[in-house]
Amino acid sequence: MIGNVAQTEPDRDILSRATLVLRAKNHKGELGLATAEQLVPVGFSLAAALCWGTSDFSGGYASRRSDSFLVTALSHAGGFVLMLTLALATHPDIPARSSQLWAAAAGALGGVALLLFYRALSQGMGLAAPVAAVLGAAIPAALTMITHGPPGKLGLAGFLLAGLGIWLISRPDGSDNSRGVFIAALAGIGFAGFFICISRTGDSSPVWSAVFSRVASLLLVGTIALSRPRKGLLLRADATIAIFAGCLDVTGTALFIRANQTGRLDSVVVLSSLYPALTVLLARFFLKEQFTGWKTAGILAAVAAVPLIALQ
């Protein structure tokens, strides 16, 4: 069956083909408990969270030693080159004009948000990521519930557990850095706008949507970074890390778009916004940042929320 689909629809991109494979395996009983409609968006959402969590840690680490504006601009350039290469190599259909504009709007909001976010991470990685994630997830999730109705009881329970987990992870751990938190909150509002706008791209190719999103963010962030009168340093090692972070970040964007195409926006946003758990874990093991019992409880709550949201 998959072979026939691939032959009759050659313009599907790599994420669309991955969706077909997952659904076929689930139809044969190879994936176990839940249905394909439940598993596919969950898988893409968690994969996006993995990419974003690692990207945020990498970008925040580079921003501690190098100019965060230059780090952000270079990361966007790296992500743009990656997605454009994939789009040209896989030949998916180019999105309609309206989808291109929505993707560009998402990229502009996300670019500014990421710039602010890296600055916040440079001032305290363990707290900035969860604060941005709470606002970034809560706004689009609430909007989806208003426009499409609330999810089932299991889904609501999962949302509550996920929200509790992110809140526990974001508890202050003895350091008072209100400036970093304020910047992270602004970044979270920008991320919410990104989620809402990118969800309006419809069923267009996730890879091309990521390309148009990166074009807008690269132009905006690059202009801001290069037009400042005083520019900081960009170490060679941090430049490499920035490119790596950008490739992971844009991959997470493409995965998120595909997750939204196969599931509800509120569920997809909440699951993909669990990325701070990974950022905090990486900060703990590599940077030896303080890791309290509250953060442990938050991570456990976030993990427990995943199956509840998946099985709603």
C-alpha positions in Angstrom: 0.0 0.0 0.0 2.8 2.4 0.9 4.6 1.7 -2.4 1.5 2.6 -4.4 1.1 5.9 -2.5 4.7 6.8 -3.0 4.3 6.2 -6.8 1.1 8.1 -7.2 2.1 11.0 -5.0 5.8 11.7 -5.7 5.6 15.3 -4.4 5.1 14.3 -0.8 7.9 15.6 1.4 9.8 13.4 3.8 7.6 14.2 6.9 4.4 13.3 4.9 6.0 10.0 3.9 7.0 9.3 7.5 3.3 9.8 8.5 2.2 7.3 6.0 4.7 4.7 7.3 3.6 5.2 10.9 0.0 4.8 10.0 0.7 1.7 8.0 2.7 0.1 10.8 -0.1 0.9 13.3 -2.7 -0.6 10.9 -0.7 -3.8 10.9 -0.6 -3.8 14.8 3.2 -3.0 15.0 2.9 0.1 17.1 0.7 -1.3 19.9 -1.9 0.4 22.0 -3.1 3.7 20.5 -4.5 4.5 17.1 -2.5 6.2 14.4 -4.5 9.4 14.8 -3.2 9.5 18.4 0.3 8.2 17.9 1.4 10.2 14.8 0.9 13.8 16.2 2.3 12.7 19.6 5.4 11.3 17.9 6.1 14.4 15.9 5.4 16.6 18.9 7.8 14.8 21.1 10.4 14.8 18.4 10.0 18.6 18.0 10.4 18.9 21.8 13.6 16.9 21.6 15.0 19.1 18.9 14.0 22.4 20.6 15.3 21.4 24.0 18.7 20.5 22.7 18.7 23.6 20.4 17.9 25.9 23.3 20.6 24.5 25.4 23.1 24.8 22.6 22.2 28.3 21.6 22.0 29.5 25.2 25.4 28.0 25.9 26.9 29.8 22.9 25.3 33.0 24.0 27.0 33.0 27.3 30.4 33.6 25.7 29.5 35.3 22.4 27.1 38.0 21.2 23.6 36.5 21.5 22.4 38.6 18.5 25.1 37.2 16.3 24.5 33.7 17.6 20.8 34.0 16.8 21.4 35.3 13.3 23.9 32.6 12.5 21.6 29.9 13.9 18.8 31.1 11.6 21.1 31.1 8.6 22.2 27.6 9.3 18.6 26.4 9.7 17.6 28.2 6.5 20.3 26.5 4.5 19.3 23.1 5.9 15.6 23.4 5.1 16.2 24.9 1.7 18.5 22.0 0.8 15.9 19.5 2.0 13.1 21.2 0.0 15.1 21.3 -3.2 16.2 17.6 -2.7 12.8 16.2 -2.0 10.7 18.3 -4.4 7.5 18.9 -2.3 4.8 21.2 -3.7 5.4 24.9 -3.0 2.8 26.3 -0.6 0.0 28.7 -1.6 0.7 32.4 -1.3 -1.4 32.7 1.9 0.5 29.8 3.5 3.8 31.5 2.6 2.7 34.7 4.3 1.5 32.9 7.5 4.8 31.1 7.6 6.7 34.4 7.1 4.7 36.0 9.9 5.5 33.1 12.2 9.1 33.3 11.3 9.3 37.1 12.1 7.6 36.5 15.5 9.7 33.4 16.2 12.9 35.1 15.2 12.5 38.0 17.6 11.3 35.6 20.3 14.3 33.4 19.8 16.6 36.4 20.0 15.1 37.5 23.3 15.1 33.9 24.5 18.8 33.4 23.9 19.5 36.6 25.8 17.4 35.3 28.7 19.1 31.9 28.6 22.5 33.7 28.8 21.3 35.2 32.1 20.1 31.9 33.7 19.3 28.8 31.6 17.5 26.8 34.2 14.6 29.3 34.7 14.3 31.2 31.4 13.4 28.1 29.3 10.4 27.0 31.4 9.0 30.6 31.7 9.0 31.1 28.0 7.5 27.6 27.5 4.5 28.3 29.9 3.4 31.4 28.0 4.2 30.0 24.6 2.0 26.9 25.2 -0.8 28.5 27.3 -1.9 31.1 24.8 -2.4 28.9 21.7 -3.8 26.1 23.8 -6.4 28.4 25.3 -7.3 29.8 21.9 -7.8 26.3 20.5 -10.0 25.3 23.3 -12.1 28.4 22.8 -12.5 27.9 19.0 -12.6 24.1 18.8 -13.9 23.1 22.3 -12.0 21.4 25.1 -10.4 18.0 24.7 -11.6 14.9 26.5 -11.1 14.1 30.2 -7.8 12.3 29.7 -6.6 15.2 27.6 -7.5 17.8 30.2 -5.9 15.8 32.9 -2.7 15.6 30.7 -2.8 19.3 30.1 -3.0 20.0 33.9 -0.2 17.6 34.6 1.9 19.2 31.8 1.2 22.7 33.1 2.0 21.6 36.6 5.3 20.1 35.4 6.4 23.2 33.5 5.4 25.4 36.5 7.4 23.2 38.9 10.4 23.2 36.6 10.2 27.0 36.4 10.1 27.6 40.2 12.9 29.9 41.3 15.8 27.9 42.8 17.3 30.5 45.0 18.5 33.0 42.4 16.7 36.3 41.8 17.0 37.4 38.2 13.9 39.3 37.3 15.4 40.8 34.2 16.0 37.4 32.7 12.5 36.3 33.6 10.9 39.4 32.0 12.9 38.8 28.8 11.9 35.2 28.8 8.2 36.2 29.2 8.4 38.5 26.2 10.0 35.6 24.3 7.1 33.3 25.4 4.5 35.7 24.0 6.5 35.7 20.7 6.6 31.9 20.7 2.8 31.8 21.2 2.4 34.1 18.1 4.7 31.7 16.2 2.6 28.7 17.1 -0.6 30.4 16.1 0.7 31.7 12.8 2.5 28.6 11.7 -0.7 26.5 12.4 -2.4 28.6 9.7 -0.2 27.2 7.0 -2.7 24.4 6.6 -1.6 21.2 4.8 1.3 22.8 3.0 4.7 21.1 2.9 6.3 21.4 6.4 9.7 21.7 4.8 8.7 24.6 2.5 6.8 26.3 5.4 9.9 26.0 7.5 11.9 27.6 4.6 9.6 30.6 4.3 9.5 31.0 8.1 13.3 31.0 8.2 13.5 33.6 5.4 11.5 36.1 7.4 13.3 35.4 10.7 16.7 35.5 9.1 16.1 38.8 7.4 14.7 40.4 10.6 17.2 39.0 13.0 20.1 39.5 10.7 19.2 43.2 10.2 18.9 43.7 13.9 22.2 41.9 14.6 24.2 43.7 12.0 22.8 47.2 12.4 23.7 47.7 16.0 26.5 50.2 16.7 28.2 47.9 19.1 28.7 44.3 18.2 30.1 41.7 20.5 32.4 38.9 19.7 31.5 35.6 18.0 34.0 32.8 18.9 34.6 30.2 16.3 33.5 27.4 18.6 30.3 29.2 19.4 29.7 29.8 15.7 29.7 26.1 15.1 27.4 25.6 18.1 25.0 28.3 16.7 24.7 26.6 13.3 24.1 23.2 15.1 21.4 24.9 17.3 19.8 26.5 14.2 19.6 23.2 12.3 17.9 21.5 15.3 15.6 24.4 15.9 14.3 24.5 12.3 14.0 20.7 12.3 11.8 21.1 15.3 9.7 23.6 13.5 9.1 21.3 10.6 8.2 18.5 13.0 5.8 20.8 14.8 4.1 21.8 11.6 3.5 18.1 10.7 2.3 17.4 14.2 -0.3 20.2 13.9 -1.4 18.8 10.5 -2.2 15.5 12.1 -3.6 16.5 15.5 -5.2 19.3 17.6 -3.1 22.4 18.1 -3.6 22.5 21.9 -2.3 18.9 22.3 0.6 19.5 19.9 1.6 22.8 21.6 1.5 21.3 25.1 3.5 18.2 24.2 6.1 20.1 22.1 6.4 22.7 24.9 7.8 20.1 27.3 11.2 20.9 25.8 12.4 22.8 28.9 12.7 19.5 30.7 15.4 18.5 28.4 17.0 22.0 28.5 17.1 21.9 32.3 18.5 18.3 32.3 21.3 19.3 29.9 22.1 22.4 31.9 22.3 20.3 35.0 24.7 17.6 33.6 26.9 19.9 31.4 26.8 23.2 33.3 26.2 21.9 36.8 23.3 24.3 37.3 21.2 23.8 40.5 18.7 21.0 40.1 16.2 21.0 42.9 13.6 18.5 44.0 10.9 20.7 42.5 12.4 20.3 39.1 12.6 16.6 39.5 8.9 16.5 40.4 8.1 18.8 37.4 9.9 16.5 35.0 8.0 13.4 36.4 4.7 15.3 36.0 5.6 16.2 32.4 6.5 12.6 31.6 3.2 11.4 33.1 1.2 13.8 31.0 2.4 12.4 27.7 0.4 9.2 27.7 -2.7 11.0 29.0 -2.6 13.5 26.1 -1.7 10.7 23.6 -4.7 8.6 24.6 -7.3 11.3 24.8 
